[in-house]
Amino acid sequence: MRAIIIGGGVAGPALALFLKKAGIGAAIFEAQASDDRGGGGFAIAPNGMNVLAALDLADAVKARGALVLENCLRTQHGTTLARWDNGSKRYGEPAVALARADLCTILADACRMADITIGYGKRLVAIDEGGPHGPITAHFADGSFTQADILIGADGIHSTTRKLLFADAPKPHYVGMIGIGAFVAAEDVPGFTGRDRQSLNMAFGPHGFFGYCGGGDGRVMWWCNLVRAEQLSTAELQATSDVASLPELRQRYRGYHAPIEALLAQSGPPVKINIHDIASLANWHRGRAILIGDAAHAVSPNAGQGASLALEDAMYLAKLLHELDYARAFATFEHDRRPRVERVVVEGRRRGGDKKVVSPVRSAIRNLILATIFRLFGERSQDWLYRYRIAWNV
């Protein structure tokens, strides 16, 4: 069997590596012209790190990133509301925060070492499904095409593969928030000390949520959300993704506890994104093609599970394709994965609701509720996310 993988971010390269282990050939086709990837940072949860461990990449990720051993919830003034373990001892691997570009580089380098082809500048424009006996053909904007037995769309939330396969599928849903964040050299942030260096730090106040943690390579990564009824256009994103947008944030978070003001004072140009999710698609597969990762079930970054779910998808689909013919593998994959990922989408929306700007009175009430919930149920609340494991016996 040979596979075409559309998308060279997280899910696509991880899938190609697992398929290689399963004895299935694959080639990756990425629309970007090169492997030079921008973007912000994220945390890979223990469930995602366990998948990377199965690829022998967990140590490389930990070396590039920062361990996130605890979660710490504070008021805007720095009063600790709750602190709880992030599962590093219970689930095998710790959570790790790093730049998205660093994870993509690690996966791409592993593909090259495994002689897996990654074609850049290959923007998908058409799919010829080929019928029950195949092959399936992917056509690209440069006039080239490629054929294989199956095609997997791992091309993200704005997936071209999804649009071509399911023209009537729901479009990504804008959740009413803009995500914004950046990296700062840790040496420029004197307040980033002690346990905070291995904690996911979250501050809640009347002016909204602010988060920060280690980001690897001697950096601190920070992020926050801007509530906005309409999403930013491409032009607006480009116009505001520069240092000119920082004074607004410095004013908004003035008075928040250290090192938040220092992070904003020392920050370079932030990254801004419109936050979307996809609650549910009627189908993830058709004929010889299937969607995985954000292409099938995009979750809000508020869930902290986007990359980890993509890695789980890659591992599980490769396992099924090793054990079953593609038709049964696709059906089983969708049946088994759908309940979990759709629950995570709901969780992401719920967490986003906790981050809105509110009055001081409502902020105090919100903090009291959050403190009570996480003191009592902090570790248990994440257990269903982190304990998920895939038995890789290929």
Backbone torsions as a table, in degrees:
resi	resn	phi	psi	omega
1	MET	NA	142.0	174.8
2	ARG	-124.2	144.7	-177.2
3	ALA	-125.2	140.1	168.0
4	ILE	-98.3	127.5	176.7
5	ILE	-115.1	122.0	178.4
6	ILE	-97.6	114.7	179.6
7	GLY	117.8	123.4	-177.1
8	GLY	-113.8	29.9	-179.7
9	GLY	-83.9	-105.3	-179.9
10	VAL	-102.7	-56.1	-174.5
11	ALA	-63.1	-42.9	-175.5
12	GLY	-62.1	-55.7	178.1
13	PRO	-61.4	-38.3	178.0
14	ALA	-62.2	-42.3	177.7
15	LEU	-61.8	-45.6	-179.3
16	ALA	-58.9	-39.9	179.7
17	LEU	-66.9	-41.5	177.8
18	PHE	-69.0	-38.5	176.9
19	LEU	-61.9	-38.4	176.8
20	LYS	-58.9	-43.8	177.3
21	LYS	-62.2	-31.6	-178.1
22	ALA	-87.5	3.0	178.4
23	GLY	80.7	21.4	-179.2
24	ILE	-113.9	126.9	-179.1
25	GLY	-78.0	148.0	179.8
26	ALA	-151.8	150.4	172.0
27	ALA	-129.8	142.4	-175.9
28	ILE	-106.5	139.2	178.5
29	PHE	-128.1	120.4	-174.0
30	GLU	-117.9	134.7	-177.0
31	ALA	-68.8	-32.4	-179.7
32	GLN	-63.3	150.9	-175.2
33	ALA	-73.5	-19.9	-179.7
34	SER	-151.9	178.3	179.1
35	ASP	-91.3	16.1	176.9
36	ASP	-80.6	103.2	-171.4
37	ARG	-110.5	133.4	174.2
38	GLY	-93.1	-141.9	179.1
39	GLY	94.5	176.6	-177.6
40	GLY	-97.7	-145.3	-179.0
41	GLY	-119.4	168.4	174.7
42	PHE	-157.6	171.4	175.4
43	ALA	-110.7	135.3	173.8
44	ILE	-96.3	119.0	-176.5
45	ALA	-72.4	166.0	-179.8
46	PRO	-53.7	-36.6	179.3
47	ASN	-64.9	-37.2	176.0
48	GLY	-71.4	-38.0	179.2
49	MET	-64.8	-33.0	177.0
50	ASN	-64.8	-33.9	175.5
51	VAL	-66.6	-44.2	178.1
52	LEU	-63.3	-33.1	176.9
53	ALA	-63.0	-35.7	178.6
54	ALA	-67.1	-20.3	175.1
55	LEU	-96.4	5.2	-176.8
56	ASP	60.6	34.2	-179.3
57	LEU	-115.3	-2.9	-176.7
58	ALA	-61.4	-41.3	-179.0
59	ASP	-65.1	-38.4	178.4
60	ALA	-64.3	-39.2	179.3
61	VAL	-68.0	-42.8	178.7
62	LYS	-64.2	-33.6	179.2
63	ALA	-69.5	-32.5	-178.9
64	ARG	-86.6	-22.7	-174.1
65	GLY	-111.3	-161.7	179.0
66	ALA	-125.5	134.0	178.7
67	LEU	-66.8	142.4	176.6
68	VAL	-120.4	89.6	-172.3
69	LEU	-89.2	-20.6	-177.6
70	GLU	-136.7	162.9	167.6
71	ASN	-114.9	136.7	179.4
72	CYS	-131.3	123.5	-178.7
73	LEU	-109.2	125.4	-178.2
74	ARG	-130.5	162.2	167.3
75	THR	-76.9	173.4	179.2
76	GLN	-64.9	-21.5	-179.1
77	HIS	-90.6	-4.0	176.1
78	GLY	102.4	-0.7	176.6
79	THR	-68.4	126.0	-179.1
80	THR	-73.7	121.0	177.6
81	LEU	-89.0	-37.6	-180.0
82	ALA	-164.7	149.1	174.8
83	ARG	-141.8	131.1	-177.9
84	TRP	-147.9	154.7	-177.4
85	ASP	-65.5	142.0	-177.4
86	ASN	-97.2	17.4	170.0
87	GLY	89.5	13.9	-175.0
88	SER	-65.5	-27.3	-177.5
89	LYS	-96.0	-21.7	-173.3
90	ARG	-91.2	-24.6	-168.4
91	TYR	-117.5	9.0	175.0
92	GLY	100.9	-58.1	-179.2
93	GLU	-120.1	149.9	176.4
94	PRO	-81.0	162.1	168.9
95	ALA	-71.7	148.8	-178.8
96	VAL	-136.3	133.7	175.9
97	ALA	-105.5	136.3	179.6
98	LEU	-163.0	173.0	175.3
99	ALA	-70.9	140.1	177.1
100	ARG	-57.2	-39.0	-179.4
101	ALA	-61.0	-34.3	179.7
102	ASP	-67.8	-41.9	177.6
103	LEU	-64.2	-43.0	178.8
104	CYS	-60.5	-38.9	178.8
105	THR	-65.3	-43.1	179.1
106	ILE	-60.6	-44.6	-179.5
107	LEU	-68.1	-41.7	179.8
108	ALA	-64.8	-41.1	178.2
109	ASP	-63.4	-39.3	178.4
110	ALA	-64.7	-36.9	177.2
111	CYS	-64.3	-42.8	179.0
112	ARG	-62.8	-41.1	178.0
113	MET	-63.4	-28.3	-179.9
114	ALA	-93.2	10.3	180.0
115	ASP	59.4	36.7	175.0
116	ILE	-96.6	124.6	-176.7
117	THR	-74.9	132.8	171.1
118	ILE	-120.1	112.9	178.6
119	GLY	-95.4	119.3	-179.8
120	TYR	-96.6	157.7	-178.2
121	GLY	70.7	27.9	-178.1
122	LYS	-112.5	87.5	-178.5
123	ARG	-88.8	117.2	-177.7
124	LEU	-66.8	134.0	178.3
125	VAL	-126.2	-19.4	-179.1
126	ALA	-159.4	153.3	176.0
127	ILE	-129.5	126.0	172.3
128	ASP	-102.7	108.3	-170.0
129	GLU	-72.4	-22.3	167.4
130	GLY	80.0	-10.1	179.0
131	GLY	85.5	179.9	-173.2
132	PRO	-64.3	-23.6	-177.7
133	HIS	-101.4	1.5	173.8
134	GLY	66.4	-172.0	-4.5
135	PRO	-80.5	171.8	172.9
136	ILE	-97.3	142.8	-174.5
137	THR	-122.3	132.8	173.9
138	ALA	-106.9	127.6	179.6
139	HIS	-108.1	138.1	-175.7
140	PHE	-115.3	161.8	-173.8
141	ALA	-63.7	-24.7	-179.4
142	ASP	-82.6	5.7	178.3
143	GLY	93.4	-9.6	179.8
144	SER	-83.1	167.2	176.1
145	PHE	-150.8	164.7	176.9
146	THR	-145.8	152.7	-177.9
147	GLN	-126.3	150.0	176.3
148	ALA	-161.8	-176.0	-179.4
149	ASP	-79.1	-35.6	-179.3
150	ILE	-140.0	161.1	176.9
151	LEU	-131.6	134.2	179.0
152	ILE	-119.8	122.0	176.3
153	GLY	-88.3	109.2	177.7
154	ALA	-123.0	41.3	-169.8
155	ASP	-104.7	30.5	165.4
156	GLY	82.2	-175.6	-171.5
157	ILE	-63.7	-32.0	179.0
158	HIS	-99.8	41.7	-172.6
159	SER	-54.2	123.5	171.1
160	THR	-69.6	-36.7	178.7
161	THR	-58.0	-44.5	179.6
162	ARG	-61.8	-43.1	-179.2
163	LYS	-63.0	-37.8	-179.2
164	LEU	-73.9	-36.5	-178.3
165	LEU	-80.8	-38.7	-173.1
166	PHE	-132.1	80.5	-174.9
167	ALA	-61.4	-27.7	-177.2
168	ASP	-95.9	6.3	-177.9
169	ALA	-66.2	150.5	177.2
170	PRO	-58.7	141.6	176.5
171	LYS	-79.8	158.6	176.9
172	PRO	-53.5	138.2	-176.6
173	HIS	-95.2	122.2	175.5
174	TYR	-74.6	124.8	-172.3
175	VAL	-89.4	5.4	176.8
176	GLY	88.0	18.7	-179.3
177	MET	-138.4	147.3	171.3
178	ILE	-105.6	128.8	174.5
179	GLY	-91.5	137.5	-178.8
180	ILE	-141.7	141.0	-179.1
181	GLY	-172.0	173.3	-178.6
182	ALA	-165.5	175.8	175.1
183	PHE	-112.7	146.0	177.4
184	VAL	-134.8	140.8	176.5
185	ALA	-61.9	129.0	-177.2
186	ALA	-59.6	-31.6	-178.9
187	GLU	-66.9	-17.0	178.5
188	ASP	-92.7	1.9	-176.9
189	VAL	-125.8	82.7	-174.9
190	PRO	-62.4	-23.2	-179.7
191	GLY	-78.8	-5.1	-178.8
192	PHE	-90.5	89.4	-171.9
193	THR	-138.0	173.3	171.7
194	GLY	57.5	-136.8	-175.7
195	ARG	-65.2	-24.0	-179.1
196	ASP	-59.1	-26.5	-177.2
197	ARG	-67.1	-22.0	177.2
198	GLN	-122.7	30.9	179.3
199	SER	-124.1	150.9	167.3
200	LEU	-90.9	106.7	-171.5
201	ASN	-97.9	126.5	-176.2
202	MET	-129.3	125.4	177.7
203	ALA	-114.4	131.5	179.1
204	PHE	-119.2	127.9	178.7
205	GLY	-149.5	-179.2	-178.7
206	PRO	-58.7	-29.3	-177.9
207	HIS	-92.2	12.4	173.9
208	GLY	109.1	-170.7	-174.0
209	PHE	-94.7	145.5	171.9
210	PHE	-141.2	130.1	179.8
211	GLY	-123.7	151.1	176.1
212	TYR	-156.4	155.6	177.7
213	CYS	-166.5	175.3	172.6
214	GLY	-62.8	149.9	-179.1
215	GLY	-125.3	7.6	-178.0
216	GLY	82.5	159.3	177.4
217	ASP	57.5	37.3	177.1
218	GLY	69.5	26.5	-176.5
219	ARG	-120.4	159.6	168.6
220	VAL	-110.4	138.9	177.2
221	MET	-112.7	136.9	178.5
222	TRP	-129.0	159.1	179.7
223	TRP	-158.7	155.2	175.9
224	CYS	-154.3	177.1	-178.9
225	ASN	-126.1	139.1	174.1
226	LEU	-111.3	119.7	178.2
227	VAL	-75.9	128.3	-178.1
228	ARG	-151.5	130.2	-176.2
229	ALA	-64.8	-39.5	-179.2
230	GLU	-111.4	139.5	179.3
231	GLN	-71.6	157.0	179.3
232	LEU	-75.1	140.4	173.3
233	SER	-74.0	168.2	177.5
234	THR	-57.8	-41.7	179.8
235	ALA	-64.1	-40.1	179.5
236	GLU	-67.2	-39.5	177.7
237	LEU	-62.2	-43.0	179.6
238	GLN	-68.0	-35.5	-178.2
239	ALA	-73.0	-29.2	-176.1
240	THR	-99.9	-7.1	-178.8
241	SER	-85.7	57.4	177.9
242	ASP	-148.8	179.7	-174.8
243	VAL	-64.5	-18.1	-179.1
244	ALA	-64.7	-23.1	-179.4
245	SER	-82.4	-13.0	-176.1
246	LEU	-69.0	-37.6	178.7
247	PRO	-54.9	-37.2	177.4
248	GLU	-59.8	-43.3	-179.9
249	LEU	-70.8	-38.5	179.0
250	ARG	-62.4	-36.9	177.2
251	GLN	-70.2	-42.4	-176.9
252	ARG	-63.0	-41.8	-174.8
253	TYR	-100.9	17.7	176.5
254	ARG	-63.2	131.4	-178.7
255	GLY	94.4	-10.7	174.4
256	TYR	-69.8	153.8	-171.0
257	HIS	-65.7	158.7	176.2
258	ALA	-63.7	142.7	7.6
259	PRO	-102.0	29.6	-171.2
260	ILE	-62.8	-48.1	179.5
261	GLU	-63.3	-36.6	178.1
262	ALA	-65.9	-38.4	178.3
263	LEU	-60.3	-44.8	-179.5
264	LEU	-71.6	-34.1	179.6
265	ALA	-67.1	-33.9	-175.9
266	GLN	-96.7	-2.8	-172.6
267	SER	-74.6	145.4	170.0
268	GLY	-88.2	-162.8	-177.7
269	PRO	-57.4	126.1	179.1
270	PRO	-83.1	160.9	173.5
271	VAL	-98.0	135.8	176.2
272	LYS	-123.0	140.2	177.4
273	ILE	-138.5	147.9	167.6
274	ASN	-78.4	130.0	-177.5
275	ILE	-90.6	124.2	178.9
276	HIS	-125.6	162.7	164.6
277	ASP	-145.8	174.6	175.2
278	ILE	-129.8	110.7	-174.8
279	ALA	-64.4	-46.2	-177.4
280	SER	-168.4	134.5	169.7
281	LEU	-103.4	145.5	179.1
282	ALA	-63.5	-36.2	-179.1
283	ASN	-142.4	145.9	174.6
284	TRP	-104.3	-13.8	-176.1
285	HIS	-140.5	154.0	174.9
286	ARG	-151.8	125.6	179.9
287	GLY	57.4	-123.4	-176.9
288	ARG	-95.2	13.9	-177.3
289	ALA	-124.4	148.8	-179.5
290	ILE	-148.2	153.6	176.6
291	LEU	-105.6	144.7	173.2
292	ILE	-137.4	169.1	177.6
293	GLY	61.9	-148.1	-177.5
294	ASP	-61.9	-22.9	177.4
295	ALA	-62.4	-31.4	-178.5
296	ALA	-98.0	-34.8	-169.2
297	HIS	-154.1	61.1	-177.3
298	ALA	-61.1	134.9	178.2
299	VAL	-116.1	149.9	176.1
300	SER	-62.3	144.4	175.0
301	PRO	-57.9	-19.5	179.0
302	ASN	-61.3	-22.6	179.0
303	ALA	-78.2	-20.8	-179.6
304	GLY	66.5	25.3	-172.9
305	GLN	-130.8	3.0	-174.3
306	GLY	-57.3	-53.0	-179.1
307	ALA	-67.5	-38.3	-178.0
308	SER	-66.5	-40.3	176.8
309	LEU	-65.5	-38.3	177.7
310	ALA	-62.0	-41.2	178.3
311	LEU	-66.4	-41.1	176.2
312	GLU	-59.8	-46.1	178.7
313	ASP	-54.7	-47.2	-177.1
314	ALA	-59.6	-46.5	-177.4
315	MET	-65.9	-44.4	-175.1
316	TYR	-71.2	-39.9	179.4
317	LEU	-65.4	-41.2	178.4
318	ALA	-62.3	-40.3	178.1
319	LYS	-60.4	-45.8	-178.9
320	LEU	-67.2	-38.7	179.2
321	LEU	-67.3	-25.9	173.9
322	HIS	-72.2	-32.1	-172.8
323	GLU	-95.4	-27.0	-170.8
324	LEU	-130.6	163.5	169.4
325	ASP	-68.1	160.8	-170.2
326	TYR	-60.0	-37.3	-177.1
327	ALA	-63.5	-46.4	179.1
328	ARG	-71.5	-34.3	178.4
329	ALA	-63.4	-44.7	-179.8
330	PHE	-62.8	-45.4	-178.5
331	ALA	-64.9	-41.9	179.9
332	THR	-66.7	-41.1	178.9
333	PHE	-57.7	-50.8	-178.3
334	GLU	-64.4	-42.5	-179.5
335	HIS	-61.5	-43.1	-174.7
336	ASP	-79.5	-33.5	-174.1
337	ARG	-88.6	-28.7	-172.9
338	ARG	-56.3	-49.0	-177.6
339	PRO	-59.1	-39.4	-178.3
340	ARG	-67.7	-50.5	-173.6
341	VAL	-69.5	-35.1	178.6
342	GLU	-69.2	-30.8	173.5
343	ARG	-66.3	-37.0	178.6
344	VAL	-68.0	-37.5	176.5
345	VAL	-58.3	-45.5	178.9
346	VAL	-62.3	-41.9	179.9
347	GLU	-63.1	-39.6	178.4
348	GLY	-62.7	-40.4	177.8
349	ARG	-66.3	-39.2	179.6
350	ARG	-63.3	-45.4	-179.6
351	ARG	-64.7	-35.6	177.5
352	GLY	-62.2	-34.7	178.6
353	GLY	-64.1	-25.9	179.3
354	ASP	-75.4	-10.7	-170.1
355	LYS	-103.1	8.3	-175.0
356	LYS	-77.2	158.0	174.2
357	VAL	-72.6	131.0	-177.6
358	VAL	-138.9	174.4	177.3
359	SER	-70.9	160.8	178.0
360	PRO	-56.1	-38.1	-179.8
361	VAL	-66.7	-47.0	179.1
362	ARG	-65.8	-32.9	176.5
363	SER	-63.1	-43.5	179.0
364	ALA	-63.1	-41.0	178.3
365	ILE	-65.8	-44.2	178.5
366	ARG	-58.8	-44.7	-179.6
367	ASN	-62.6	-39.1	178.1
368	LEU	-62.9	-43.3	179.6
369	ILE	-65.0	-46.5	-179.6
370	LEU	-62.4	-41.5	179.5
371	ALA	-61.6	-43.4	-179.3
372	THR	-64.3	-46.0	-177.6
373	ILE	-63.4	-48.0	-173.1
374	PHE	-78.7	-25.7	173.1
375	ARG	-67.3	-36.6	-178.1
376	LEU	-86.3	-38.1	-169.1
377	PHE	-127.1	13.3	-174.8
378	GLY	-51.3	-57.6	-177.7
379	GLU	-69.2	-40.2	-179.5
380	ARG	-67.2	-31.7	-177.3
381	SER	-65.1	-24.4	-179.0
382	GLN	-101.7	-2.6	-175.0
383	ASP	-60.8	-42.2	-177.8
384	TRP	-65.4	-25.8	177.3
385	LEU	-77.8	-46.0	-168.7
386	TYR	-84.8	-27.2	-173.7
387	ARG	-78.1	-10.7	-177.8
388	TYR	-60.8	126.4	179.0
389	ARG	-135.3	146.5	175.4
390	ILE	-111.1	125.1	178.9
391	ALA	-77.5	110.8	179.8
392	TRP	-98.0	99.5	-177.3
393	ASN	-118.6	30.0	-178.4
394	VAL	-77.6	NA	NA
